[in-house]
Amino acid sequence: MVRTVSRRRSKRALLALATALGAALGTAAFVAEARAQGEAEAGIEARVDTDASAEGDMRSERGSREVQLQVIAQEAAVHTGPGASYREVYYAKRGQRFPVLERATVGYWFRVELDDGTTGWIYGAFVAPVDRANEPPPGFFGRMWNGFRDTFLAPPAVIGHDVQVSFSAGVLGTEGLYLVRPAWLLDEYIAFEAFFGLNARAQQDVYLGGLGWTLRLMPGATLGPYLNAGAGVAYFRPKVDNFADDDELLMALNAGGGFEITFKKQITLRLDARSWVFFDPNQASNAQEFTGGLAIFF
């Protein structure tokens, strides 16, 4: 009888010990899980505070000087909206800087102004704020040039495009000249260019057409010089009240050069100066072209 009671007491003691041990282990696991969850929440709050602090720093700088972001990734896509699903409009390289216009209300995206004056959205993990406090301020003429460049000028549009279409007007000799010049860009230096136009003279209309090539000497320059040469034909047609001249078809050669200036919003101004020669086996004449116009790149 005594042994039976003793065994029952031992079983009860072991059961109580097991229950206490299980409760202790459960409490420890609960505490560990709560601690891990607390650390995770603290980390999230720390990151949020860091982002808010960075945004606050940007806003505080905005009143004194333009806030800029510098690309720290090898390449960063710029999208039309604050999300990776939006269309990509530009690929920024490491080290490029862009002024900040605003931050998206959802997600870590910033709207920046590109060098050509257009805008896009870039992901915040690929950029970092630029601290320009230690940069020496430019001089008077430096400030004037920087202001003019940032307000009006943009990088040359020839880089990154394959097709150019130019519309020019001016004079050939002393008469009006109107030309369309489509071009295929082999690279940023060399392009094949066609020309079609009208030289409206007092007694004749001269229709021009042909092919040529363009060599850009400084593709990355703000004021980009280039050389050009071409060959084609010129069809001389008398006016309806001109009974003295006949229709003529002459060979046409031209050579010269010019400049391209790219403004904001991808507006490119083109200035040309060329010398033309019209000839056949029996005659030859020459005239000087001075034209200006706009170029569109695709």
Backbone as JSON, one array per atom type, in Angstrom:
{
  "sequence": "MVRTVSRRRSKRALLALATALGAALGTAAFVAEARAQGEAEAGIEARVDTDASAEGDMRSERGSREVQLQVIAQEAAVHTGPGASYREVYYAKRGQRFPVLERATVGYWFRVELDDGTTGWIYGAFVAPVDRANEPPPGFFGRMWNGFRDTFLAPPAVIGHDVQVSFSAGVLGTEGLYLVRPAWLLDEYIAFEAFFGLNARAQQDVYLGGLGWTLRLMPGATLGPYLNAGAGVAYFRPKVDNFADDDELLMALNAGGGFEITFKKQITLRLDARSWVFFDPNQASNAQEFTGGLAIFF",
  "N": [[0.84, -1.21, 0.0], [1.92, 1.2, 0.78], [3.96, 1.39, -1.07], [2.49, 1.7, -3.42], [1.24, 4.19, -3.05], [3.54, 5.76, -2.95], [4.55, 5.45, -5.51], [2.52, 6.67, -6.98], [2.8, 9.3, -6.07], [5.34, 9.85, -7.09], [4.89, 9.74, -9.85], [3.13, 11.88, -10.07], [4.82, 13.96, -9.34], [6.75, 13.85, -11.36], [5.11, 14.44, -13.55], [4.3, 17.03, -12.89], [6.81, 18.27, -12.97], [7.45, 17.96, -15.68], [5.42, 19.46, -16.81], [6.02, 22.0, -15.8], [8.55, 22.36, -16.99], [7.85, 22.37, -19.72], [6.25, 24.64, -19.79], [8.16, 26.55, -19.17], [9.9, 26.33, -21.38], [8.12, 27.07, -23.42], [7.57, 29.68, -22.66], [10.12, 30.81, -22.97], [10.48, 30.5, -25.74], [8.41, 32.12, -26.65], [9.25, 34.58, -25.66], [11.65, 34.87, -27.11], [10.68, 34.95, -29.72], [9.1, 37.24, -29.58], [11.09, 39.09, -29.03], [12.61, 38.94, -31.41], [10.71, 39.83, -33.24], [10.35, 42.39, -32.28], [12.91, 43.45, -32.74], [12.94, 43.35, -35.53], [10.84, 45.12, -36.14], [11.97, 47.39, -35.05], [14.15, 47.69, -36.75], [12.85, 48.23, -39.17], [11.58, 50.63, -38.49], [13.85, 52.14, -38.07], [14.91, 52.28, -40.66], [12.85, 53.62, -41.92], [12.95, 56.01, -40.49], [15.47, 56.83, -41.3], [15.09, 57.23, -44.07], [13.16, 59.25, -43.92], [14.64, 61.19, -42.63], [16.6, 61.66, -44.57], [15.0, 62.68, -46.61], [14.08, 64.92, -45.33], [16.47, 66.33, -45.05], [16.94, 66.86, -47.74], [14.77, 68.55, -48.3], [15.37, 70.66, -46.62], [17.67, 71.6, -47.81], [16.69, 72.53, -50.17], [15.76, 75.09, -50.07], [18.06, 76.66, -50.05], [19.91, 75.81, -52.02], [19.97, 74.06, -55.14], [18.77, 70.76, -55.0], [20.37, 67.7, -55.63], [20.64, 64.42, -57.05], [22.89, 61.73, -57.24], [23.89, 59.15, -59.4], [24.62, 55.98, -58.19], [24.71, 53.37, -58.89], [25.81, 51.03, -61.45], [24.29, 51.37, -63.74], [21.2, 52.98, -64.19], [17.76, 52.87, -64.68], [15.5, 55.27, -65.98], [12.18, 56.06, -65.59], [8.86, 56.66, -66.93], [7.02, 56.98, -64.93], [6.42, 56.55, -61.33], [7.47, 53.72, -60.83], [8.54, 50.38, -61.65], [7.12, 49.25, -63.7], [6.46, 51.2, -65.5], [7.19, 52.86, -68.62], [10.54, 52.84, -69.87], [12.63, 55.58, -70.32], [15.17, 56.54, -70.35], [18.61, 55.73, -69.69], [20.61, 56.09, -67.05], [24.01, 56.71, -66.3], [26.69, 55.68, -64.06], [27.62, 58.14, -61.72], [26.35, 60.31, -62.92], [24.44, 63.29, -62.4], [21.35, 64.6, -61.22], [18.84, 67.1, -60.91], [16.46, 67.19, -58.25], [12.98, 66.98, -58.33], [10.61, 66.1, -57.05], [9.36, 63.73, -54.58], [7.93, 60.48, -54.78], [4.69, 59.68, -53.48], [4.18, 57.08, -52.8], [6.31, 54.37, -52.38], [9.86, 54.24, -53.03], [10.73, 56.39, -54.88], [11.97, 58.96, -57.01], [11.3, 61.96, -58.73], [13.1, 63.34, -61.3], [14.95, 65.84, -63.1], [16.07, 65.53, -66.34], [19.05, 65.92, -68.4], [18.3, 67.0, -70.83], [16.11, 68.51, -70.31], [13.68, 67.2, -70.07], [11.63, 65.1, -67.89], [11.71, 62.41, -65.46], [11.3, 59.33, -63.56], [13.24, 57.89, -61.01], [14.62, 55.12, -59.23], [15.12, 55.15, -55.72], [17.1, 53.55, -54.52], [19.18, 53.43, -56.28], [20.47, 55.83, -56.32], [22.03, 58.64, -54.65], [21.93, 61.37, -52.32], [23.6, 64.43, -53.16], [26.15, 66.05, -51.59], [26.88, 69.25, -51.67], [28.1, 71.11, -50.17], [30.81, 71.42, -49.66], [31.84, 72.06, -52.09], [33.64, 74.35, -54.09], [32.39, 77.61, -54.74], [31.42, 78.75, -58.02], [32.95, 81.3, -60.12], [32.02, 84.65, -61.24], [31.62, 84.69, -64.09], [31.51, 81.97, -64.43], [29.16, 81.32, -63.03], [27.34, 82.67, -64.66], [27.6, 81.25, -67.1], [26.92, 78.64, -66.27], [24.27, 79.06, -65.45], [23.07, 79.85, -67.9], [23.58, 77.53, -69.44], [22.26, 75.51, -67.95], [19.66, 76.41, -68.12], [18.98, 76.7, -70.85], [20.48, 74.99, -72.63], [21.24, 71.62, -73.76], [22.49, 68.2, -73.72], [24.05, 66.92, -76.76], [21.74, 65.77, -79.16], [22.35, 63.81, -80.96], [23.61, 61.61, -79.9], [22.85, 58.33, -79.16], [20.76, 58.03, -80.97], [19.32, 57.07, -84.16], [18.27, 58.07, -86.53], [17.95, 61.12, -88.32], [16.18, 64.03, -89.14], [16.19, 66.94, -90.93], [15.11, 70.3, -91.35], [15.59, 72.98, -93.37], [16.13, 76.43, -94.21], [17.03, 79.21, -96.24], [19.43, 80.95, -98.16], [20.57, 80.46, -101.5], [23.07, 81.47, -103.37], [21.68, 84.38, -104.28], [19.06, 83.86, -103.95], [16.06, 82.35, -102.59], [16.18, 79.34, -100.62], [15.07, 76.1, -99.85], [15.16, 73.22, -97.94], [15.01, 69.71, -97.25], [16.53, 67.39, -95.19], [17.03, 64.26, -94.66], [18.72, 61.83, -92.63], [20.81, 59.01, -91.98], [22.2, 57.76, -89.16], [25.22, 56.36, -88.71], [26.99, 56.14, -86.56], [27.93, 58.17, -83.75], [29.64, 59.86, -85.03], [29.67, 59.63, -87.9], [27.45, 60.0, -90.64], [25.09, 59.18, -93.19], [23.6, 61.27, -95.53], [20.75, 62.48, -97.15], [19.42, 64.87, -99.52], [16.8, 67.06, -100.41], [15.24, 69.59, -102.2], [14.26, 73.03, -102.96], [15.25, 75.68, -104.96], [14.21, 78.72, -105.29], [14.24, 80.8, -107.85], [14.32, 83.99, -109.61], [13.69, 83.75, -112.36], [13.67, 81.04, -112.74], [12.89, 77.82, -111.38], [14.7, 75.74, -109.31], [15.16, 72.44, -108.76], [16.44, 70.33, -106.34], [18.32, 67.39, -105.53], [19.88, 64.6, -103.93], [22.68, 62.71, -102.51], [24.83, 62.44, -99.61], [27.49, 62.72, -97.16], [28.11, 63.09, -93.66], [30.39, 64.29, -91.3], [30.88, 64.44, -87.99], [32.72, 66.43, -85.88], [33.05, 66.89, -83.12], [31.2, 65.17, -81.32], [30.13, 65.19, -78.68], [30.05, 67.81, -77.86], [28.62, 70.94, -76.77], [28.24, 72.94, -78.69], [28.3, 71.68, -81.63], [30.49, 71.08, -84.2], [30.56, 70.18, -87.71], [31.43, 68.51, -90.81], [30.53, 68.36, -94.28], [29.71, 66.76, -97.37], [28.39, 66.32, -100.65], [26.61, 64.9, -103.48], [24.6, 65.18, -106.42], [21.72, 65.93, -108.4], [20.47, 68.71, -110.31], [17.58, 70.18, -111.33], [16.59, 72.47, -113.63], [13.93, 74.52, -114.13], [12.16, 76.68, -116.16], [10.24, 79.63, -115.31], [6.69, 80.19, -115.8], [6.35, 82.47, -117.31], [8.75, 82.78, -118.53], [10.28, 82.65, -121.46], [12.7, 82.43, -122.6], [14.58, 80.65, -121.57], [15.42, 77.15, -121.41], [14.4, 73.89, -120.2], [16.67, 72.28, -117.98], [18.99, 69.77, -116.95], [21.34, 69.34, -114.62], [24.45, 68.24, -113.17], [25.16, 68.25, -109.66], [27.26, 69.35, -107.11], [28.24, 69.65, -103.72], [29.87, 71.09, -100.87], [30.92, 71.66, -97.53], [30.2, 72.87, -94.26], [29.05, 73.08, -90.84], [27.18, 73.86, -87.82], [25.69, 72.35, -84.94], [23.36, 73.0, -82.42], [22.02, 72.05, -79.43], [19.08, 72.5, -77.65], [17.04, 72.71, -74.66], [14.4, 70.27, -74.14], [14.97, 68.72, -76.33], [15.36, 70.18, -78.69], [16.95, 70.98, -81.59], [19.08, 73.18, -83.17], [20.25, 73.99, -86.37], [22.92, 75.11, -88.38], [24.16, 75.92, -91.54], [26.76, 76.23, -94.0], [27.66, 76.16, -97.27], [29.28, 75.35, -100.38], [28.19, 75.28, -103.68], [28.28, 73.61, -106.84], [27.19, 73.6, -110.13], [26.97, 71.76, -113.08], [27.59, 70.61, -116.45], [28.74, 68.89, -119.41], [29.11, 71.19, -120.97], [28.91, 73.57, -119.56], [29.27, 75.43, -116.45], [28.57, 76.5, -113.15], [28.55, 78.27, -110.01], [27.48, 78.62, -106.57], [26.8, 80.01, -103.31], [25.68, 78.59, -100.28], [23.74, 79.48, -97.48], [22.16, 78.54, -94.72], [19.68, 77.88, -92.21], [18.06, 75.96, -89.65], [15.88, 73.45, -88.16], [16.44, 70.34, -86.46], [15.39, 66.99, -86.08], [15.58, 64.11, -84.08], [15.52, 60.55, -84.04]],
  "CA": [[0.0, 0.0, 0.0], [2.85, 2.34, 0.88], [4.67, 1.49, -2.34], [1.55, 2.23, -4.43], [1.12, 5.64, -2.81], [4.83, 6.39, -3.31], [4.64, 5.49, -6.97], [1.61, 7.7, -7.45], [3.41, 10.61, -5.78], [6.47, 10.05, -8.01], [4.32, 10.07, -11.15], [2.61, 13.25, -10.02], [5.97, 14.88, -9.3], [7.33, 13.88, -12.71], [4.17, 15.16, -14.41], [4.4, 18.46, -12.55], [8.11, 18.75, -13.47], [7.35, 18.07, -17.14], [4.55, 20.61, -17.12], [6.79, 23.23, -15.53], [9.59, 22.48, -18.01], [7.2, 22.78, -20.97], [5.84, 26.05, -19.67], [9.38, 27.38, -19.24], [10.35, 26.36, -22.77], [7.17, 27.87, -24.19], [7.79, 31.1, -22.32], [11.38, 31.23, -23.6], [10.26, 30.64, -27.18], [7.57, 33.3, -26.86], [10.09, 35.76, -25.43], [12.58, 34.99, -28.24], [9.91, 35.4, -30.89], [8.73, 38.65, -29.37], [12.29, 39.9, -29.16], [12.95, 39.01, -32.84], [9.74, 40.7, -33.88], [10.65, 43.76, -31.86], [14.09, 43.91, -33.46], [12.56, 43.6, -36.92], [10.1, 46.38, -36.2], [12.91, 48.48, -34.79], [14.92, 47.91, -37.97], [12.0, 48.92, -40.15], [11.42, 52.02, -38.05], [15.12, 52.84, -38.28], [15.02, 52.59, -42.08], [11.89, 54.68, -42.22], [13.48, 57.26, -39.95], [16.59, 57.24, -42.14], [14.53, 57.81, -45.29], [12.53, 60.53, -43.6], [15.71, 62.15, -42.36], [17.21, 62.04, -45.84], [14.07, 63.55, -47.31], [14.07, 66.2, -44.62], [17.69, 67.03, -45.43], [16.75, 67.39, -49.09], [13.86, 69.7, -48.25], [16.04, 71.78, -45.98], [18.63, 72.16, -48.74], [16.02, 73.08, -51.33], [15.61, 76.52, -49.95], [19.31, 77.37, -50.22], [20.53, 75.45, -53.27], [19.27, 72.98, -55.82], [19.08, 69.41, -54.52], [20.72, 66.8, -56.71], [20.91, 63.02, -56.78], [23.95, 61.17, -58.07], [23.71, 57.72, -59.64], [25.67, 55.19, -57.56], [24.72, 52.07, -59.55], [26.47, 51.04, -62.75], [23.31, 51.92, -64.66], [19.88, 53.11, -63.56], [16.72, 53.21, -65.64], [14.59, 56.36, -65.67], [10.87, 55.66, -66.08], [7.87, 57.73, -67.09], [6.24, 57.07, -63.71], [7.08, 56.01, -60.13], [7.33, 52.27, -60.75], [9.29, 49.66, -62.67], [6.23, 48.87, -64.79], [6.34, 52.3, -66.45], [8.11, 52.79, -69.76], [11.87, 53.38, -69.65], [12.91, 56.65, -71.27], [16.58, 56.92, -70.31], [19.46, 54.92, -68.83], [21.62, 56.96, -66.46], [25.27, 56.05, -65.97], [27.25, 55.98, -62.75], [28.21, 59.45, -61.58], [25.5, 61.38, -63.42], [23.67, 64.01, -61.38], [20.08, 65.13, -61.7], [18.07, 67.85, -59.92], [15.27, 66.51, -57.72], [11.76, 67.77, -58.4], [9.7, 65.65, -56.0], [9.42, 62.32, -54.22], [6.63, 59.83, -54.91], [3.99, 59.44, -52.21], [4.23, 55.64, -52.55], [7.53, 53.81, -52.91], [11.1, 55.01, -52.9], [10.99, 56.91, -56.21], [12.17, 60.4, -57.11], [11.18, 62.56, -60.06], [14.29, 64.14, -61.55], [15.02, 66.53, -64.39], [17.17, 65.05, -67.15], [19.87, 66.98, -68.96], [17.64, 67.62, -71.98], [14.96, 69.27, -69.86], [12.55, 66.32, -69.79], [11.63, 64.57, -66.53], [11.45, 60.99, -65.3], [11.35, 58.81, -62.2], [14.36, 56.99, -60.77], [14.47, 54.44, -57.95], [16.01, 55.75, -54.73], [18.22, 52.69, -54.16], [20.24, 53.58, -57.26], [21.01, 57.18, -56.25], [22.34, 59.16, -53.32], [21.99, 62.84, -52.34], [24.91, 65.02, -53.37], [26.47, 67.12, -50.63], [27.69, 70.24, -52.37], [28.51, 72.15, -49.22], [32.26, 71.6, -49.72], [32.26, 72.43, -53.43], [33.91, 75.79, -54.19], [31.42, 78.3, -55.6], [32.01, 79.26, -59.26], [33.09, 82.73, -60.24], [30.92, 85.38, -61.86], [31.37, 84.18, -65.43], [31.11, 80.57, -64.29], [27.74, 81.31, -62.68], [26.57, 83.07, -65.84], [27.59, 80.15, -68.06], [26.15, 77.53, -65.7], [22.86, 79.41, -65.51], [22.63, 79.78, -69.29], [23.6, 76.13, -69.88], [21.21, 74.74, -67.27], [18.34, 76.91, -68.5], [18.67, 76.62, -72.28], [21.21, 74.0, -73.42], [21.11, 70.2, -73.42], [23.49, 67.39, -74.42], [23.72, 66.7, -78.17], [20.72, 64.74, -79.38], [22.82, 62.79, -81.88], [24.04, 60.44, -79.15], [21.77, 57.43, -78.82], [19.7, 58.02, -81.97], [19.69, 56.43, -85.43], [17.73, 58.8, -87.68], [17.83, 62.56, -88.17], [15.48, 64.73, -90.22], [16.43, 68.38, -90.78], [14.36, 71.22, -92.2], [16.43, 74.17, -93.45], [15.74, 77.5, -95.12], [18.05, 80.25, -96.32], [19.69, 81.46, -99.51], [21.58, 79.86, -102.38], [23.35, 82.65, -104.16], [20.87, 85.49, -103.75], [17.67, 83.43, -104.03], [15.61, 81.52, -101.48], [16.46, 77.9, -100.67], [14.33, 75.32, -98.86], [15.71, 71.87, -98.02], [14.75, 68.64, -96.28], [17.73, 66.56, -95.17], [17.0, 63.07, -93.8], [20.05, 61.23, -92.47], [20.95, 57.76, -91.25], [23.38, 57.91, -88.3], [25.97, 55.13, -88.49], [27.4, 56.29, -85.17], [27.85, 59.58, -83.37], [30.56, 60.64, -85.86], [29.43, 59.56, -89.34], [26.06, 59.82, -91.07], [24.74, 59.34, -94.59], [22.55, 62.29, -95.57], [20.12, 62.82, -98.43], [18.88, 66.23, -99.54], [15.76, 67.36, -101.4], [14.87, 70.97, -101.95], [13.87, 73.95, -104.02], [15.89, 77.0, -105.02], [13.24, 79.52, -106.04], [14.89, 81.95, -108.47], [13.39, 84.93, -110.23], [13.28, 83.28, -113.67], [13.69, 79.59, -112.78], [12.83, 77.01, -110.17], [15.74, 74.71, -109.35], [14.84, 71.33, -107.86], [17.69, 69.68, -105.96], [18.22, 66.08, -104.89], [21.13, 63.86, -103.95], [23.16, 62.02, -101.32], [26.12, 62.9, -99.11], [27.9, 62.19, -95.86], [28.39, 64.1, -92.63], [31.39, 63.92, -90.3], [30.81, 65.28, -86.8], [34.07, 66.54, -85.32], [32.97, 66.84, -81.66], [29.81, 64.77, -81.08], [29.65, 65.46, -77.34], [30.15, 69.22, -77.53], [27.37, 71.7, -76.8], [28.23, 73.52, -80.04], [28.93, 70.58, -82.36], [30.81, 71.34, -85.6], [30.59, 69.03, -88.6], [31.75, 68.71, -92.22], [29.57, 67.67, -95.13], [29.91, 66.79, -98.82], [27.33, 65.57, -101.31], [26.49, 64.96, -104.93], [23.25, 64.89, -106.88], [21.31, 66.57, -109.65], [19.69, 69.94, -110.21], [16.69, 70.33, -112.48], [16.25, 73.88, -113.82], [12.68, 74.66, -114.88], [11.82, 78.1, -116.29], [8.92, 80.08, -114.88], [5.7, 80.14, -116.89], [6.49, 83.66, -118.14], [10.11, 82.83, -119.04], [10.32, 81.93, -122.73], [14.07, 82.46, -123.13], [15.37, 79.52, -121.08], [14.87, 75.8, -121.56], [14.63, 72.98, -119.08], [18.03, 71.74, -117.93], [19.32, 68.83, -115.88], [22.77, 69.45, -114.39], [25.02, 67.6, -111.99], [25.32, 69.19, -108.54], [28.18, 68.97, -106.04], [28.3, 70.63, -102.63], [30.78, 70.78, -99.76], [30.94, 72.72, -96.53], [30.09, 72.44, -92.87], [28.09, 73.8, -90.03], [27.12, 73.63, -86.37], [24.43, 71.94, -84.32], [23.2, 73.43, -81.03], [20.85, 71.38, -78.87], [18.46, 73.19, -76.54], [16.17, 71.89, -73.83], [13.27, 69.61, -74.8], [15.47, 68.07, -77.53], [15.25, 71.07, -79.85], [18.29, 71.13, -82.16], [19.23, 74.2, -84.2], [21.3, 73.62, -87.33], [23.39, 76.19, -89.24], [24.99, 75.36, -92.61], [27.39, 77.06, -95.02], [28.21, 75.23, -98.27], [29.53, 75.84, -101.73], [27.56, 74.42, -104.68], [28.72, 73.7, -108.23], [26.27, 72.98, -111.09], [27.75, 71.63, -114.31], [27.45, 69.54, -117.43], [29.93, 69.0, -120.28], [29.21, 72.45, -121.71], [28.82, 74.76, -118.72], [29.42, 75.25, -115.0], [28.31, 77.69, -112.33], [28.63, 77.97, -108.57], [26.73, 79.5, -105.66], [27.04, 79.75, -101.89], [24.49, 78.33, -99.47], [23.71, 79.83, -96.06], [20.84, 78.12, -94.26], [19.47, 77.51, -90.81], [16.83, 75.2, -89.48], [15.71, 72.58, -87.0], [16.7, 68.92, -86.68], [14.67, 66.06, -85.21], [16.29, 62.83, -83.99], [14.71, 59.4, -83.66]],
  "C": [[0.87, 1.25, 0.0], [3.57, 2.54, -0.43], [3.75, 2.09, -3.43], [1.38, 3.74, -4.29], [2.38, 6.36, -3.23], [4.97, 6.5, -4.82], [3.71, 6.57, -7.54], [2.18, 9.11, -7.23], [4.56, 10.9, -6.76], [5.95, 10.43, -9.4], [3.79, 11.5, -11.18], [3.75, 14.28, -10.05], [6.6, 15.01, -10.68], [6.42, 14.65, -13.68], [4.22, 16.66, -14.16], [5.69, 19.06, -13.09], [8.07, 18.94, -14.99], [6.5, 19.27, -17.55], [5.28, 21.93, -16.91], [7.86, 23.46, -16.58], [9.0, 22.93, -19.35], [6.77, 24.23, -20.94], [7.04, 26.98, -19.79], [9.88, 27.48, -20.66], [9.42, 27.2, -23.64], [7.34, 29.35, -23.93], [9.04, 31.63, -22.99], [11.2, 31.43, -25.1], [9.43, 31.87, -27.48], [8.39, 34.58, -26.69], [11.04, 35.97, -26.6], [11.87, 35.5, -29.48], [9.51, 36.86, -30.77], [9.93, 39.56, -29.54], [12.68, 40.05, -30.63], [11.99, 39.94, -33.58], [9.99, 42.16, -33.52], [11.87, 44.31, -32.58], [13.77, 44.2, -34.91], [11.81, 44.91, -37.06], [11.01, 47.56, -35.95], [13.75, 48.78, -36.03], [14.13, 48.64, -39.02], [11.83, 50.38, -39.78], [12.7, 52.81, -38.28], [15.28, 53.21, -39.75], [14.06, 53.7, -42.47], [12.4, 56.02, -41.71], [14.63, 57.77, -40.8], [16.09, 57.88, -43.43], [13.9, 59.16, -45.03], [13.57, 61.6, -43.32], [16.37, 62.62, -43.64], [16.3, 62.99, -46.61], [14.01, 64.92, -46.65], [15.3, 67.02, -44.95], [17.54, 67.64, -46.82], [15.86, 68.63, -49.06], [14.53, 70.9, -47.62], [17.04, 72.42, -46.91], [17.94, 72.9, -49.88], [15.88, 74.58, -51.25], [16.88, 77.28, -50.24], [20.0, 77.05, -51.53], [19.81, 74.25, -53.84], [19.73, 71.62, -55.31], [19.33, 68.51, -55.72], [20.9, 65.39, -56.18], [21.96, 62.53, -57.76], [23.75, 59.66, -58.19], [24.9, 56.96, -59.06], [25.71, 53.77, -58.13], [25.46, 52.18, -60.88], [25.58, 51.65, -63.82], [21.95, 51.93, -63.97], [18.88, 53.57, -64.61], [15.86, 54.35, -65.1], [13.26, 56.06, -66.36], [9.95, 56.87, -66.21], [7.02, 57.93, -65.85], [6.95, 56.41, -62.55], [6.85, 54.51, -59.97], [8.07, 51.61, -61.89], [8.43, 49.25, -63.85], [6.05, 49.98, -65.82], [7.44, 52.21, -67.51], [9.45, 53.46, -69.41], [12.19, 54.4, -70.74], [14.39, 57.01, -71.32], [17.32, 55.96, -69.39], [20.61, 55.81, -68.34], [22.85, 56.13, -66.07], [25.75, 56.47, -64.59], [27.9, 57.37, -62.75], [27.37, 60.59, -62.11], [24.67, 61.99, -62.29], [22.42, 64.6, -62.01], [19.42, 65.95, -60.59], [16.81, 67.1, -59.53], [14.08, 67.46, -57.8], [10.76, 67.39, -57.32], [9.95, 64.19, -55.7], [8.01, 61.73, -54.3], [6.01, 59.59, -53.54], [3.99, 57.97, -51.83], [5.5, 55.1, -53.17], [8.69, 54.79, -52.84], [11.54, 55.51, -54.27], [11.09, 58.43, -56.18], [11.98, 60.83, -58.56], [12.33, 63.54, -60.25], [14.17, 64.8, -62.93], [16.26, 66.05, -65.14], [17.89, 66.23, -67.8], [19.2, 67.69, -70.13], [16.38, 68.39, -71.61], [13.71, 68.45, -69.61], [12.68, 65.75, -68.37], [11.34, 63.08, -66.54], [11.61, 60.59, -63.85], [12.46, 57.78, -62.08], [14.23, 56.39, -59.37], [15.54, 54.91, -56.97], [17.2, 54.89, -54.34], [19.4, 52.85, -55.1], [20.93, 54.94, -57.19], [21.28, 57.56, -54.81], [22.36, 60.68, -53.4], [23.42, 63.33, -52.46], [25.09, 66.15, -52.36], [27.41, 68.09, -51.32], [28.15, 71.36, -51.46], [30.0, 72.45, -49.34], [32.75, 71.98, -51.11], [32.52, 73.94, -53.49], [32.91, 76.46, -55.11], [32.1, 78.8, -56.87], [32.1, 80.77, -59.24], [31.91, 83.36, -60.97], [30.59, 84.82, -63.23], [30.97, 82.71, -65.4], [29.64, 80.45, -63.93], [26.87, 81.69, -63.87], [26.46, 81.92, -66.84], [26.76, 78.99, -67.54], [24.65, 77.82, -65.75], [22.31, 79.33, -66.93], [22.55, 78.34, -69.77], [22.46, 75.35, -69.25], [19.81, 75.16, -67.7], [18.0, 76.6, -69.95], [19.28, 75.41, -72.99], [21.01, 72.6, -72.89], [22.21, 69.44, -74.13], [23.09, 67.16, -75.87], [22.75, 65.55, -78.36], [21.2, 63.62, -80.28], [23.21, 61.5, -81.16], [22.82, 59.6, -78.77], [20.63, 57.38, -79.8], [20.23, 57.46, -83.29], [19.26, 57.22, -86.66], [17.62, 60.27, -87.34], [17.09, 63.12, -89.38], [15.61, 66.23, -89.95], [15.6, 69.16, -91.79], [15.11, 72.55, -92.18], [15.86, 75.16, -94.46], [16.82, 78.56, -95.09], [18.18, 80.74, -97.74], [20.73, 80.59, -100.19], [21.88, 80.89, -103.44], [22.62, 83.82, -103.54], [19.38, 85.13, -103.72], [17.33, 82.49, -102.87], [15.87, 80.04, -101.71], [15.73, 77.21, -99.53], [14.72, 73.86, -99.03], [15.15, 70.98, -96.92], [15.94, 67.69, -96.36], [17.54, 65.38, -94.2], [18.37, 62.4, -93.77], [19.94, 59.95, -91.66], [22.26, 57.82, -90.48], [24.04, 56.55, -88.1], [26.48, 55.05, -87.07], [27.35, 57.77, -84.86], [28.78, 60.47, -84.19], [30.11, 60.74, -87.32], [27.95, 59.32, -89.61], [25.98, 59.95, -92.58], [23.5, 60.23, -94.66], [22.04, 62.47, -96.99], [19.61, 64.26, -98.36], [17.89, 66.36, -100.7], [15.31, 68.79, -101.13], [14.54, 71.75, -103.19], [14.63, 75.25, -103.85], [15.01, 77.86, -105.93], [13.92, 80.79, -106.55], [13.85, 82.82, -109.17], [12.85, 84.4, -111.55], [13.18, 81.76, -113.76], [13.41, 79.02, -111.4], [13.83, 75.88, -110.31], [15.4, 73.66, -108.3], [16.11, 70.52, -107.61], [17.42, 68.33, -105.31], [19.54, 65.35, -104.98], [21.45, 63.22, -102.62], [24.51, 62.6, -100.91], [26.45, 62.24, -97.79], [28.22, 63.35, -94.94], [29.38, 63.53, -91.63], [31.31, 64.91, -89.15], [32.17, 65.26, -86.1], [34.08, 66.4, -83.81], [31.55, 66.47, -81.26], [29.28, 65.13, -79.69], [29.65, 66.92, -76.95], [28.78, 69.9, -77.59], [27.17, 72.37, -78.15], [29.01, 72.55, -80.92], [29.21, 70.92, -83.81], [30.81, 70.05, -86.42], [30.96, 69.48, -90.02], [30.78, 67.89, -93.05], [29.97, 67.81, -96.59], [28.84, 65.93, -99.45], [27.35, 65.76, -102.81], [25.07, 64.59, -105.32], [22.97, 65.57, -108.2], [20.51, 67.83, -109.32], [18.88, 70.09, -111.49], [16.22, 71.78, -112.54], [14.99, 73.95, -114.69], [12.31, 76.13, -114.96], [10.43, 78.39, -115.73], [7.97, 80.12, -116.08], [5.82, 81.35, -117.82], [7.91, 83.83, -118.68], [10.18, 81.97, -120.3], [11.73, 81.87, -123.31], [14.88, 81.24, -122.72], [14.63, 78.21, -121.3], [15.1, 75.0, -120.28], [16.05, 72.42, -119.16], [18.16, 70.79, -116.76], [20.84, 68.81, -115.74], [23.18, 68.61, -113.2], [25.24, 68.67, -110.91], [26.27, 68.58, -107.51], [28.14, 70.05, -104.97], [29.24, 70.14, -101.55], [30.78, 71.96, -98.81], [30.85, 72.15, -95.13], [29.06, 73.26, -92.14], [28.19, 73.46, -88.56], [25.73, 73.15, -86.0], [24.44, 72.37, -82.86], [21.91, 72.81, -80.51], [20.35, 72.13, -77.64], [17.61, 72.21, -75.73], [14.99, 71.36, -74.64], [13.66, 69.02, -76.15], [15.2, 68.88, -78.79], [16.66, 71.36, -80.34], [18.26, 72.15, -83.29], [20.42, 73.85, -85.07], [21.62, 74.82, -88.21], [24.37, 75.61, -90.25], [25.54, 76.46, -93.51], [28.09, 76.13, -96.0], [28.42, 75.95, -99.6], [28.98, 74.81, -102.72], [28.17, 74.68, -106.05], [27.71, 72.94, -109.08], [26.98, 72.93, -112.44], [27.2, 70.52, -115.18], [28.64, 69.67, -118.37], [30.12, 70.37, -120.92], [29.23, 73.69, -120.83], [29.02, 74.4, -117.26], [29.13, 76.58, -114.32], [28.38, 77.28, -110.87], [27.83, 79.0, -107.79], [27.01, 79.07, -104.23], [25.71, 79.59, -101.15], [24.72, 78.78, -98.03], [22.3, 79.55, -95.56], [20.85, 77.86, -92.76], [18.16, 76.78, -90.67], [16.84, 74.36, -88.23], [15.95, 71.14, -87.41], [15.94, 68.11, -85.64], [15.39, 64.73, -85.24], [15.34, 61.75, -83.49], [15.63, 58.26, -83.22]]
}
